[in-house]
Amino acid sequence: MGSSTAVMPPDSVAGLITEVGGRMTHGAVIAREYGLPAVVGVEGATSRIRDGQRIRLHGSAGYVELL
């Protein structure tokens, strides 16, 4: 499995969801640095969350709610 990089202006990012990784992965560490909520290790996230779909990210509790 390869990895990909996304580049976005920091003011347009409200949170982070990844399908793989843990608390010390790069994305999780960067999210903490920027004060963003993050949930990592969400199996099937890219197939369940559609582009433009509204979601609620519960970073402290560790789950994502599809709205």
Secondary structure as the mmCIF struct_conf table of DSSP 4:
data_model
#
loop_
_struct_conf.conf_type_id
_struct_conf.id
_struct_conf.beg_label_comp_id
_struct_conf.beg_label_asym_id
_struct_conf.beg_label_seq_id
_struct_conf.end_label_comp_id
_struct_conf.end_label_asym_id
_struct_conf.end_label_seq_id
HELX_RH_3T_P HELX_RH_3T_P1 PRO A 10 SER A 12
STRN STRN1 LEU A 16 ILE A 17
BEND BEND1 GLU A 19 VAL A 20
TURN_TY1_P TURN_TY1_P1 ARG A 23 MET A 24
BEND BEND2 THR A 25 THR A 25
HELX_RH_AL_P HELX_RH_AL_P1 HIS A 26 TYR A 34
TURN_TY1_P TURN_TY1_P2 GLY A 35 GLY A 35
STRN STRN2 ALA A 38 VAL A 39
TURN_TY1_P TURN_TY1_P3 GLU A 43 GLY A 44
HELX_RH_AL_P HELX_RH_AL_P2 ALA A 45 ARG A 48
BEND BEND3 ILE A 49 ILE A 49
HELX_LH_PP_P HELX_LH_PP_P1 ARG A 50 ARG A 50
TURN_TY1_P TURN_TY1_P4 ASP A 51 GLY A 52
STRN STRN3 ILE A 55 HIS A 58
TURN_TY1_P TURN_TY1_P5 GLY A 59 GLY A 62
STRN STRN4 TYR A 63 LEU A 66
#
